[in-house]
Amino acid sequence: MKYDLNTCREFYQGKKVLVTGHTGFKGSWLCRILTLAGAQVTGYAAEAPTNPALFSIAGLADTMDSVIGDVRDLKHLKEVFDRVQPEIVLHLAAQPIVRDSYKDPVYTYETNVLGTVNVLECVRLTPSVKSFLNVTTDKVYENREWEYGYRECDPLDGYDPYSNSKSCSELVTHSYQKSFFADGHCAISTARAGNVIGGGDFANDRIIPDCVRAMEAGKEIVVRNPYSTRPFQHVLEPLFAYLEIAQKQYEDLAYQGYYNVGPDECDCVTTGELVTLFCDLWGDGASWVNQHDGGPHEANFLKLDCSKIKKTFGWKPHWHIQDAIEKTIVWSKAYLAGEDMRKVMDQQIQQY
C-alpha cells in the first residue's frame, strides 16, 4: 500500500512528535508533512544552518512549536522533553556535510555522536516516548567501492569524520537499545538514507544547490566529481519512509531495526548524469564543466540494497530521478519568482 499523506494522517493526527534538526532542509520538509497530517509537532535544533533557509522561507516557525537549542546541551534538551512529553521522536539533528567534517571534526563528532547520546538519554528518561528513529546516512558503511548495494548487515565504518561520526551514532543507538530498551517499552530503529535532492536545499558543497545557484547567477555549473555514483532520491521518499517505520514500530515492536532507504538501481546515477539531466530539464542553455578541485577524499561508488524495507513494508520509491529533478526545478523556479513557498511545499507533498 502506498504510504502517503492520507495514510500518515490516520496515525499521526493528534500525536505528539518531537523532531530534532527541524530547521534543516530535511527537517523542514518532515515537520511540514507532520503538521499537514495533524500531529502536534515540536522541533529542537540550532538556528537554520544556511542563509537563505527553507525553514524561514516557508515561515514554518509560525506553524509549530519551534525550540532553538543545541543537541550538545543535555540540560536544555531534557527540559523540552519534560515539557512536551512526546510519543514519537525523530532524530535528524546533525552536521551533515562531508567537506565541513574535515574542516571541523571535533564539532562534527560532538554533534553527531554526543548529540545522539543526549537525545537517547532523554528518550530513556521520558516514559511517554514509544517510538524513536535515528536518521543516519548511506555513508555509515565501510565503503569498499564495490558494485553491489550495501545491506544492513554489512560492517559500519565511515571513512571521513562525517561518515564515521554517523557510524558511531548508529553504534550508540544499538547499545542504548540493548542496554535500556530491551523490555520493549520504546521501539528503537535507525534509517540509512541515500543522497536527497529537492526544493529548498541551500547547503554548500551539494550538487543540486550548486546547480541552482549557478542558474541564478547565470553561470556554468562546476562539477567536482562527475564520475562518482550516488543513490540520489527526492527528499520526500525517505521522509515518508521514516514516518512509516516510526508508525509501524509504535504499533508493533517486531518492526524495530535498521533500514536502508534508497532509490531503485536505475536511479543510482553518476553526478555527471544527474547534472546533465538537470541542465536538460532547466533549459535556458544551462551547461556544466568538469573541474576537480583536489579536495579531500570522498567515496566514488555508493549504493544501497533496499530489499529489507521493500519486503517488510512493501515500500517502494514513487518518483524516479527525472521526476525528482523536475520537482526540484519547479520549486526552485517558483522560489526565484517570489512565490508562496509554503504553498509550493504543500502542493508537492499532496502530489506525492
C-alpha positions in Angstrom: 0.0 0.0 0.0 1.3 3.5 -0.9 2.2 5.4 2.3 1.2 9.0 1.6 -0.2 12.0 3.5 -3.7 10.4 3.9 -2.2 7.2 5.4 0.1 9.3 7.5 -2.8 11.4 8.9 -4.7 8.3 10.0 -1.9 7.6 12.5 -0.2 10.9 13.3 -3.4 13.0 13.8 -3.1 14.4 17.4 0.2 12.5 18.2 3.0 14.4 20.0 6.1 14.2 17.8 9.5 15.7 18.6 11.9 16.3 15.6 15.5 17.2 16.2 17.2 19.2 13.4 13.8 20.7 12.3 15.4 23.9 10.9 17.5 21.9 8.4 16.4 21.0 4.8 15.1 17.5 5.6 13.7 18.6 9.0 11.7 21.4 7.4 10.0 19.1 4.9 9.4 16.5 7.6 7.8 19.0 10.0 5.6 20.3 7.2 4.3 16.7 6.4 3.6 16.1 10.1 1.8 19.4 10.5 -0.4 18.7 7.5 -1.0 15.2 9.0 -2.4 16.9 12.1 0.4 16.0 14.5 1.4 18.2 17.4 5.0 19.0 16.3 7.8 20.2 18.4 11.2 20.9 16.8 14.5 21.2 18.6 17.5 22.5 16.6 20.2 25.1 16.2 19.3 28.1 14.0 18.9 27.2 10.4 22.3 26.1 9.0 22.0 28.1 5.8 21.0 31.6 4.6 18.6 31.6 2.9 16.9 28.6 4.7 13.8 26.6 3.8 12.5 26.8 7.4 12.3 30.6 7.3 11.3 30.9 3.6 8.2 28.8 4.2 7.5 30.5 7.6 7.4 27.2 9.4 8.2 28.7 12.8 4.6 30.1 12.8 3.1 26.6 12.2 4.7 24.5 15.0 6.4 24.6 18.4 10.0 25.6 17.4 12.7 25.5 20.0 16.2 26.8 19.1 18.8 24.7 21.0 21.9 22.6 20.7 21.7 18.8 20.9 25.0 19.0 22.8 23.1 20.8 25.6 21.6 17.9 27.6 20.0 20.0 30.3 18.1 22.2 27.8 17.1 19.2 25.7 15.7 17.4 28.7 13.7 20.5 29.7 12.0 20.3 26.3 11.3 16.6 26.6 9.8 17.2 30.1 7.5 19.9 28.8 6.4 18.2 25.6 6.1 14.6 26.7 6.5 13.3 23.1 5.2 9.9 22.0 7.5 9.7 18.9 11.0 11.1 18.5 12.6 11.5 15.1 16.3 12.4 15.4 17.7 14.3 12.3 20.0 16.9 14.0 23.5 16.6 12.6 26.5 18.2 11.0 25.7 16.7 7.6 28.4 17.9 5.2 31.4 15.7 4.4 33.8 18.5 3.5 32.8 20.5 6.6 33.7 17.5 8.7 37.3 17.7 7.5 37.3 21.4 8.5 35.8 20.9 11.9 36.0 17.2 13.0 35.5 18.0 16.7 32.2 19.8 16.2 31.1 17.1 13.8 31.8 14.3 16.4 30.3 16.3 19.3 27.0 17.0 17.3 26.7 13.6 15.6 27.8 11.3 18.4 27.3 13.1 21.7 24.2 14.7 20.3 22.7 11.2 19.7 23.7 10.1 23.2 21.9 13.2 24.6 18.7 12.5 22.6 18.7 8.8 23.6 19.3 9.7 27.2 16.2 12.0 27.1 14.2 9.2 25.4 15.4 6.8 28.2 14.2 9.2 30.9 10.9 10.1 29.2 8.3 7.3 29.7 5.9 8.9 27.2 8.2 8.0 24.2 7.1 4.8 22.4 8.9 5.1 19.1 12.4 6.5 18.4 14.1 6.7 14.9 17.7 7.8 14.4 18.2 9.1 10.9 21.8 8.4 9.8 23.2 8.0 6.2 24.1 5.6 3.5 27.7 6.6 4.2 27.8 4.6 7.5 29.1 1.5 5.7 32.7 0.6 5.3 33.0 1.6 1.7 34.8 -0.9 -0.5 33.8 0.7 -3.8 32.1 -2.5 -4.8 29.4 -2.7 -7.4 26.5 -4.1 -5.3 24.4 -2.3 -2.8 25.3 -2.3 0.9 23.0 -4.3 3.1 22.0 -3.6 6.7 24.2 -6.4 8.0 27.4 -5.1 6.3 30.2 -3.6 8.5 29.9 0.0 9.6 33.0 2.2 9.4 32.7 5.5 7.5 35.9 6.9 6.1 35.7 10.7 6.7 34.7 12.3 10.0 31.1 12.9 8.9 30.5 9.3 7.8 32.5 7.9 10.7 30.6 10.0 13.3 27.3 8.7 11.8 28.6 5.1 12.1 29.3 5.9 15.7 25.8 7.4 16.1 24.4 4.0 14.8 26.5 2.1 17.4 25.4 4.4 20.2 21.8 3.7 19.2 22.4 -0.1 19.1 24.0 0.0 22.6 21.1 2.0 24.1 18.6 -0.3 22.5 20.2 -3.4 24.0 21.1 -1.8 27.4 18.0 0.3 28.2 15.1 -0.7 25.9 15.2 -4.5 25.8 12.0 -4.6 27.8 10.2 -3.1 24.7 8.7 0.0 26.3 10.0 2.0 23.4 10.8 0.8 19.9 14.2 1.9 18.5 15.3 2.0 14.8 17.8 3.6 12.6 17.3 4.6 8.9 20.2 5.0 6.4 19.1 7.1 3.5 20.8 8.0 0.3 21.6 11.4 -1.2 18.4 13.5 -1.1 17.5 16.3 -3.5 14.5 18.7 -3.5 13.4 22.3 -3.4 14.8 24.4 -0.6 18.3 22.8 -0.1 20.8 25.7 0.2 23.7 23.7 1.6 27.2 24.3 0.5 29.1 21.5 -1.3 25.9 19.8 -2.5 25.4 19.3 -6.2 21.8 20.4 -6.8 22.1 23.6 -4.7 25.3 24.3 -6.6 23.3 23.9 -9.9 20.5 26.2 -8.7 23.0 28.9 -7.5 24.8 28.7 -10.9 21.4 29.2 -12.7 20.5 32.2 -10.5 23.9 33.8 -11.3 23.7 32.9 -15.0 26.9 30.9 -14.8 28.1 27.4 -15.9 27.7 24.7 -13.3 31.1 23.5 -11.8 31.1 19.7 -11.1 33.9 18.5 -8.9 33.5 14.7 -9.3 31.2 13.9 -12.3 32.1 10.1 -12.2 31.0 9.4 -8.6 27.8 7.3 -8.3 25.3 8.1 -5.6 21.8 6.9 -4.6 20.0 10.2 -5.4 16.3 10.4 -4.4 13.7 13.1 -3.8 13.6 14.3 -0.2 10.0 13.1 0.3 10.9 9.5 -0.4 13.0 8.9 2.8 10.8 11.2 4.9 7.6 9.2 4.3 9.7 6.0 4.9 10.8 7.4 8.2 7.3 8.1 9.2 6.1 4.7 8.2 9.0 3.0 10.2 8.2 5.1 13.3 4.5 4.3 13.0 4.8 0.5 12.4 7.3 0.0 15.3 5.0 2.1 17.5 2.2 -0.3 16.7 4.3 -3.5 16.8 7.8 -3.8 18.3 8.7 -6.5 15.8 9.4 -3.8 13.2 12.2 -2.1 15.1 15.7 -2.5 13.5 17.9 -1.0 10.8 16.7 0.1 7.4 18.3 1.3 4.2 16.1 3.8 2.3 17.3 4.4 -1.2 16.2 4.7 -4.9 15.9 1.8 -7.3 19.0 0.7 -9.1 18.0 2.5 -12.3 18.2 5.8 -10.4 21.7 5.3 -9.0 23.4 7.7 -11.4 26.8 9.5 -11.6 26.9 13.1 -10.6 27.7 14.0 -14.2 24.5 12.2 -15.4 22.5 14.0 -12.7 23.7 17.4 -13.8 23.2 16.7 -17.5 19.6 15.8 -16.7 19.2 19.0 -14.6 20.5 21.1 -17.5 18.2 19.5 -20.0 15.1 20.0 -17.7 16.1 23.5 -16.6 16.6 24.7 -20.2 17.8 28.3 -20.9 21.1 27.0 -22.3 22.2 25.5 -18.9 25.5 23.7 -19.1 28.3 22.3 -16.8 32.0 21.9 -16.7 34.2 19.2 -15.1 36.6 20.9 -12.6 38.0 18.7 -9.9 39.4 20.9 -7.1 41.7 18.4 -5.5 39.5 18.3 -2.4 39.5 15.7 0.4 38.6 12.0 -0.1 35.0 11.2 -0.9 33.7 7.8 -2.0 33.4 7.2 -5.7 30.8 4.5 -5.7 28.0 4.1 -3.3 24.6 2.4 -3.5 22.2 0.7 -1.1 20.4 -2.6 -1.1 16.8 -1.7 0.0 15.3 -5.2 -0.2 14.6 -5.2 3.6 12.3 -2.1 3.7 10.6 -3.3 0.5 10.0 -6.7 1.8 9.0 -5.6 5.4 6.6 -2.7 4.4 6.0 -3.2 0.7 7.7 0.2 0.4 9.0 1.4 -3.0 10.1 4.8 -4.4 7.3 6.8 -6.1 9.4 9.3 -8.1 12.3 8.3 -10.4 15.4 10.5 -10.8 13.8 12.6 -13.6 10.7 13.2 -11.5 12.9 14.2 -8.5 14.8 16.7 -10.6 11.6 18.1 -12.2 10.0 18.7 -8.8 13.2 20.4 -7.5 13.3 22.7 -10.6 9.6 23.6 -10.2 10.3 24.5 -6.6 13.5 26.4 -7.4 11.9 28.4 -10.2 8.9 29.3 -8.0 11.3 30.5 -5.3 13.3 32.6 -7.7 10.0 34.1 -9.0 9.0 35.1 -5.4 6.0 32.7 -5.0 4.5 31.5 -1.7 6.9 28.6 -0.9 4.8 27.0 1.9 2.1 26.6 -0.7 4.5 25.1 -3.2 5.7 22.6 -0.5 2.1 21.7 0.4 1.4 21.1 -3.3 4.4 18.8 -3.7 3.5 16.8 -0.5 -0.1 16.4 -1.8 1.2 15.3 -5.3 3.4 12.7 -3.6 
